[in-house]
């Protein structure tokens, strides 16, 4: 139905220097920070973020394209 709420699922995100890196909407194992696509195009993998000292966290986000939700 038109008024149904969009599904949100528990998703792993990364915190680095007080910036939250979210999973890219379409690319698997790709994380971006706020402003992606307008102010910058920096993409980082989970391994790069962990190596840089990022901490993992969980947020409830909308499902990804193709139904992949929460499993990056």
N, C-alpha and C positions, 0 to 999 in steps of 0.2 A: 504494500500500500504506500501511497505517496507520503504519508505522515509517519511512517516507521522510522525509528531512530537508527542511525548508522551504527554498526557494531564496532566496539572498541575491544582490543585485546591487550593483555600484558605483553610488553615488548622490552627487550634489553636496549638500554641507551648507555652512553658513556659521558662522564663528567671530566673535563680537562680544563684547569684554570678557570673554574666557575662558569664554563660554557658547556651546554648540553649538546652533544652530537647525536642526532637522530638517524635512523636508517633511511637511506635514499628510498624514494617511493617505488622505483622500478628496479634498481640495481641491487643484486644480492651481495652481502658482505661489503657494503659501501655506506659510509656514514658521512653526514654533512652537518655543518653548524648553521645557526640562523643567518639569513641573508643569502643563502645559496641560490645562484641563478640570477641574482640582481646585483649584488655587491661583490661577489667572488664566486669561483667555481672549484674551490678546494674540496677534494674528496679524500677520505682516509678509510683504510680497512680497520677491522677490529684489532688485528695484530699491531698495526702502526699506532693506534690509540693506546693500547696496553703498554707498548714499548715506551711511549711518551709519558707514561705515568697516569693515564686515565683510570678512573674508578667506574665500575659497572653499577648501574642502577636500573630500576624498572619503572616504566610509565605505561599508562593506558592510552594507546594510540589507535587511530582508525586502521582497518585492515589494509594490507598492501595489495597491489595489482596482482591478479592471478590467485588470490586467496592465501598467499603465503603470509601468515600473521604470527608475529612473535618469534619466529625461528629464523634467525639470521645466521 
